[in-house]
Amino acid sequence: MKRQAILPMVLFITLPLLLTGCPHERYTLDMSIRKGVLHRKLTVEHTENRKSGVVSAEELNIIAKAYNHKPYTKDMPPQTFTGKFTGETPDDIGGDGSVLYYESALGSVIAYVETFRGSDDVFAQLDMRMKAIEKVAKLLRGWLKHEFGAMEDFDKLDRFVVTQLEPDLKSMAIYVWMMVNSQKELSPHLPESLQTATTQSPTTKPKPPQPASDSAENNPRYDDDHPKKVFVVRMLHYLLKRNYLTEGSLPHLLSQDMWDDDDPDAMARREKLLRRILIKKAGLKDGNPLLDAVIKLIFDLEALRKSIDDFIKTTPEYKKFLKEAQARAATQPATKPSTEADEGTSSTDPESEAMNAYWNSLGLSPLVSALFTGIYSSTGIYSSLYDELVIKLTLPSGVEPLETNGKGDPKTGQIQWYGGIPKRGEPYPGHLPILCYAFWAEPNETTQKKQFGKLILKGEDLRDYVGWYKGLSPAAAKQWDTFLSSLTAENIDKLLKFRFEGEETSAFREHSELADFYTSVRGKEPPPEKENKD
């Protein structure tokens, strides 16, 4: 894998970011939950350059296993899977989840929680970053000593790496991790291009477009990228306060022209920025031979690459990898180059294999990937870095979510989520699992209206009642169910003197939920306690 100079002194020794087009999978989930059973339909399609393509048999078979579907033997066009699940969600897209169902005679409370891909081992993610940066600092110190160790003031340059650069890189790595995981788990807004395709069934007529005032762009309550913007500003502020940047260099840094290798002015600005950092941070004086030598080598990319490779070949780690590669090569015939670009190399070239193994051992690939996926996803460029996930969860008619990180749409009775998820099989170095959740209360209108002549409990009141009911012991719940079945709007005052077996005090006075229940039926507050003494 090629290495590319991205930022002077730091990222020129990292593995590259390769953005190779935008192929990805789009997963569309249509779901509803009835009596605690999850009805789930998943459509998967492969898209590239905004065109639909075939889905690999490997991907389809992972999903097919979760739905007890017959195996696929070849790549296919978009496929749809359907199934019913109780308790746990299927591991179809990659992740896990739960459907919690709490039922009572008057209604139920449902909780849908699901995570997609990513890793919830926060310590491992942060530890990986710290160790990778420690390896970078070790490599940088060794290379600098190899090239410039005999020059005057080298101790200042080495001290800068140890006492300032390495700690600051660790802080920045944590900022990047926080930025990547700071956004809402998925956007609660479907893009206009997906509104009809993902929120309408094939047999219904498309709904008219939403008014502009309802869109995310025109709704000040929603700014999905706001947390990321905060961290970008925070990181820039960090670099300014620590003298890596100046007020004057900031506009150039944020300009695309700054990183144009064919622009002499851009190269001059980069050189000026690095020179200033080494003067301010390492204490080297302008005109110092060491400073000039470092700058000259860093901005001669071919010479820099050769210098780093030459140093790596002196390290014990490289020598170990080379010995292992040579042993493997001795048992395998060399393969012919497959292209002109591969002339002079083979898949069993021990030196190339050892060099790649050395770079991979630093653990930089996931770290750099996390940095750039965080930056690019904050600008909405998901395609080459993420798969695409569209979710719509249909609630019963008239029911609204009590809590959700999606967007409830009363017109369709759906909760919607949309956004990017890490690609399947990626190491997820910077991602907590993507989380989607929704809680709602579903009244049993038939029972309520039959007993009390109207709907008495819904929404938060029903949630509180069901929570109270499910907290009763089995014996107490049975006693309450029997008593509840005898209640009507006309005899609701019986509730004032109801006691659970073994209790001396009226349940009405012990449990505030019953006071709310009484008020809902009676239409007024219960009488003061002194009027209800036995």
N, C-alpha and C positions, 0 to 999 in steps of 0.2 A: 504493500500500500504506500502510495507516495506521501511524503511529508511536505508541508507547505508553510512558508513563513506567514503568519497571520498577524501577530503583534510582536514587535521587536522585543528581544530579551526573554520573553515568556513563552508565547505560543509558537515560536518557530521550532520548538522541540516537542511539539505535541503532534499526535496523529491527526490526519485531515478530516475535515467535514466534507463528505461527498454527497452532493445533492444530484441524484441521477434520475431526473424526471419525476413523475408524480403518479406512479401506479399504486393503488391501494384497494383495500376491500371496503365496501359499504355494507353495514349491517343495519337492517331496519326491523325493529321489534314492535309488534302490535300485541297488546296484552289487555286482559281484563281479569278480574278476580271475582268468582261467584261461589258463595258459601265456603270460602277458604281455599278454593281450587284455582290455581293459576292457569288460565287459558293463554297459551303463548304461540305466536306465529313469528318466525324469523325468516327474513329474506336476505340472502347474501348475494352480492354481485361484485365483480371485479371491474374497476374503472381505471382508465388511463387516458390522459388528455381529454377528460370529460366524456369519454366514450365507454360504453359498456363492453366488457370482454368476457372471456370464459374464466370460471373459477376453478382452481386446481383441484384435482381429485383428493389430494392430501388435505386441503382445507375442508372440503366437503365431508370427508370421512370423519374428521374430528367432530364436526357438528352432527353428522348422522348418528354417531355413537350415542350422543346425548338424547336423541329422539327415537332410539331403537329403529332407525331407518336402515334399509339395506345398504351395503357398501357400494361405493362408486369405483368404477374401473378406469374412468377417463375424465378429463376436464370437461366441464359443462357450462352452459350459459347460466344466468341467475337462477337460483333454486330457492324454494320455500319449504320450510319445515314447520310442522304444527305438533303440539303436544299439550297434555294436561299434567300439572305437577302440584304436589301438596307438600307444604313445609319448606323445602329447599328449592331454589331455582336451579336449572340445569347448567352444567359447565359447558355451554355451547360456544360462546364468544371468548370465554376465558375469564374466570372469576368465580364468585360465589355470592349467594344471597339468601334471603328468607322471606316467606310470606307468613305473617303472624295473624291469626284469626281468633278473636275473642267474642264469643257469642252469648247473648242473653235472650230472654223472651221478648224484650222490647226492641232489640236491635243488636248490632255487632260493631266492633271496632277492628279495622284492618290496617296492618302496617306492611308496606312493601319496602325492602331495603336490599340493594344489590350493588356489588362492586365489580369493576371490570379491569382486569389486568393490573399492572403495577405491582409494587411490593410494599407491605406495611411494616417491614423491618427497618425502622428509621435509623437505629444505631448502625446497622450494616451499611446503609447508604452513606451516612456521614463518615463512618470509619473508612470506607473505600476512598472517599474524597481526600481525607487527611493523609492516608498512606500513599495515594497517588502523588499528591503534592510533595510529600517528603521525598519520594523517589525522583521527582522532577528536580527538586532542590539539590539532591545528591548528585544527579547527573550534571546539572548546571555548574555546581561548584567544581566537580571533577574536570569537566571540559574547560572551564575558565583557567583552572590551575595548569592543565595540560598545555594550553595555548599561551597563557600570560603569567604563569606563576613566578617566573624569574624577573619580572619587571617591577620597578619601584611602585609603591602604593597598591600592590595587589592585595595586601591585607585589608585595605579599605573596601575594595570591591567584594571580597569574600565576606567581610563583616556585614555589608549591606544585604547580601543574599540571605545570610543566616538570621539576622536580627530584624530585618524589615520586610524583604520580599516574600520569604516563605510564610511568615505569620499573616501578611496581608493577602496572599493568595488563598490561604485557608479561610480567612474571613470572607473573601469574595466567593469562594466555593459554597459556603453556607448560604450566602445571599442568593446565589443562583438557585440552589436547591429550594430555598423558601419561595423564590419567584416562580419557579416551575410549578410549585404546589399551592400557590396562593389564589389561583383563579377559582371561580365557582366550578364545581366538579364537571358539569357540562353546561353549556349555555341553555337557558330556558327558552330560547327562541329558535324556531326553525327558519332557515333562509327562505326567501320567497320562492326560489326554484323548487323547493321541496314541499311547500305548503300543500299543494293539491295532491302530489304523489304520495305523501306520507300521512295525510290526515283524512283522506277520503277512501272509502271502500270502492272497489272497481265497479260496483253496481249503482253507486249514487252519483248524482250530478255534482260537478265541482261547485264549491261554495264561492261566492264572490270574494275578491281580495279584501283583506282587512283594511279599515281606514288608516290613513297615515298616522293618526294620533295614537293608534294602538301599537305601532311598531316599536321595536327596541330603540331605534335611532331617535324617536320622538318622545320617548318615555324617560324622564329624568331619574326614575327609580332604578333603572337598570344601566349598569356600566360594567359588563363582564370583565373587561380588561383593567379596570381601575386598580385592583390590588397589584397587578404586574407593573403597571405604570409607577406605582409608589416605590416598588423595589428597584426599578430602573433608575429613578431619580435618586433613591437612597444610595445606590452603588456609585453613581456619578459623583454624588456629594462626598462619598467616602474617598474616592480617588482625588478629588479636588483638595480635601482637607489634609490628605497625606502627601500632597505635593507631587503626585504622579501626573496630574493635569493642571492646567491653568485656565483662567477665564478665556484667554485668547486662543488656547489650543482646542478647547471644547468644540467650537463649531466645525473646525477642520476634522476632528476625530469622528464626528457624527456624519460627515459628508462621505458619500460613496467615492468621490474622487480621491479621498485620502488613501485608498487602498488600490489604486490603479498603478500596477507595476510599470506600465508603459508611459506614465506621466512623470517627467523629471521633477516637476514642481511638487507632486505628491511624495516622491521619494525624498525630496529635500525637507519637506515638512515632517516626515516620519523621523528622518535623521535628527532634525532639530529637537523633536520631542524626546527622543531617547537620550540625546546629549544633555538636555536639560535635566532629565531624571537622574542621570549618573552624576551630574555636578551637584544637584541639590540633595540627593538621597545618599550617594556613596561618598560625597565629599571630595571628588576629583576636580581639579582645577581645569578650566578651559585651556586648551593647548597642551595638556598633560599627554605625554607619548602613549601611556596606557589607554587613556580615553580615546585618543585618535585611532589606536590599533583595534580596539574593541568595535568602535563604530564602523571602521573600514571593513572588518571581517563580516560583521552581522549583515551589512547591506550588499555584500557580494554573495548572493544566494548559492551559487554553485560552489564557491570556496567554503562557504559556511557548511553546506551539506557534507562536503568531503571532510572538513575538519571534524565535524561531529562524528561521522562514521569512523574516521581514523581513531578518535578517542575511544569510541564504544568498543572497537576491536581490541583495546588494551585491558578491558574490564574483565574480571573473573566471571561475571555472568555471561558475557558474550562467549568467552572461551568454553564455558560449560555447554552452552547451546550449540556451538560449532562442533564440539566433540560428539554430541548426540546426533547432530545432523549428518556428520561424516559417517558415523556408524550405520545410520539408516541408508545413506546413499550407497554404501558398500554392498548392500544386499538388494538394491533396486537398480535396474538399468535406467540410464538417463533417457528422458523422453524428448522427442524432437519439438522444437518451438512450433506453436500452432499459428503464429502470425509473425509478420515481419518485425513488429515491435518487440517480440519476445526473443529475437536473435541474440545469441550470446548468453542466454539463460535457459534453464530447464526447471521443471517442477521439483527436481532433486538437487538443485544447486545448493550445496551446504552453506556457503557464505550468505546467500540471500535468505535462506531459511533461518539461519541463526540470527541475522539482523532483524527479520520480522518477529522472531520469537522474543528478542530482547525488547523491542518496542512494545509488543503485546504484554510483556511481563510488567511494564510500568503501570498498566491499568488506566491509561489515559484515554483510550477510545471511548469508554462509557462516559467519562468525565467531560470530554469535549462535546460528545453527542448531547449530553444533558444541557450543557451551556447553550448550544445553538438551537436545540429543540425548544428550550425555554424562550429564547429571543424570537425565533421564527413563529412559534405558536402564538405569541402575544401579538403578532401582526396578522394572524389569521392564515398563515401558510401551513396548513396541516398535511397537505397531500403526500409529500415525499417522506414525511417523518412519522405520520400517524395513519391509522385506519379511521374510518368515518362511522359514527354511531348515531342512529336516529331512533328515538324511543317515543312511543305514544301509549299511554296507559289510560284506558277508557273506564271512567267511573259510572256507577248507576245514575240514571236520570235524576236530576235535582240535587245531587250530592256534590259538595265542594270539598277540596282537601283542607284538613286542619293544619298540616305542616307539610311542606315540600320544598326541595331545592330546584324543582322544575317549574314550569309555568302552567297554571290551570287555565283552561279555555272553556268558559261556560257555554259557548256556542256549540262546541263539539263534545263537551263532557269529557275532555281528555286532559291529561297532564303530559307535557312534552319536554323532551330534552334533546339536545343536539350538540355534537362536537367531535373532537379527535380523541382517540385512545391509542396508547402505544401499540405498535405492530406486534402481532403474535410471535412469540419466541424471542423477542428482544430481551436483553438483560434487565430492563426497567431501572436503570441506575439512578434516575432522578424523579421517579414517579411514585407517589402513593397511589393505591388503587383508586380509580375513578369511582365516586360514590353517587348513587341516585337513591332518593328516598321519597316516600309519600305516606302520610297517615290520614285516614278519614273514618268517619262514623256513618254507618248505614242503618237507618231506622227500619224496624219492622212495622210498616204502616198498617198492614192488615190487622195485626194484633192490637196495636195502639188505638186505632179508630174503632175497632169492634168493642173494646173494653171501655174506652173513655170518650168516644164520640169525636175525637180529633187527634191530630199528631201532637203529642206532648213533649217528646224528647227527640232531639236531633243535634247534629254538630257537637259543640263542646259539652253541652249538657248531657248528651248521650254518652260521649266519651267518658265523662266523670262518673256517670252512673254505672257503665259497664266495668270501669276500673274498680269501683267499689264492690260490685257484685262478684267479680272474679277473685277478689281478695277474701271472700267469705270461705269458711271451712265447708267441706261437702255437706255436713249435716245442716249448717246454717243456711246454705244455698238452697237445699231441698225445702227447708221450712219456709224460706222467703218465697220460693216459687209457688208453693201451695197457697200461701196468704195472698200473693200478688194476683193469682188467678181469680180470687174472690172480689177484688177491688173494682169499683166503677167510679164514674164521676160523681154519682149520687152518694156513695158510702165512703168516700175518700177519708172522712174524718176517723174511720177505724184505724188509719195509719198512726194517729196520734198516740194510741195506747198499745201498739204492737211491741211485743218483747221477744227477743230471741231466747230460747231455752237456756236456763242457767244464768240469765242476766236479770238484775233487779230493776234496772233503769229502762225507760222506754227507748227503743231503738231510734225513734225519731229524734230524741235528744242527744243520743250518742253519735249519730251519723249525720253529718250536715248534708250529704247527698240526698237523704230522704226528705229533708226540708225543701230542697230544690225540687224534688219530685212532686211533693205536695203542692207547691206553688204553681208548678206547670199544669197540674190537673185542675186545681181549684181556681186558678187565675188571680190569686191574692196571697199575701204572706200568711203563714200559719199564725194562730193566736198566741199571745204570750204564754210562757210556761205556767204561770200561776193559774190560768184558766183550765189547765189540763192535768192537775194533780189528781191522783187516784184517791 
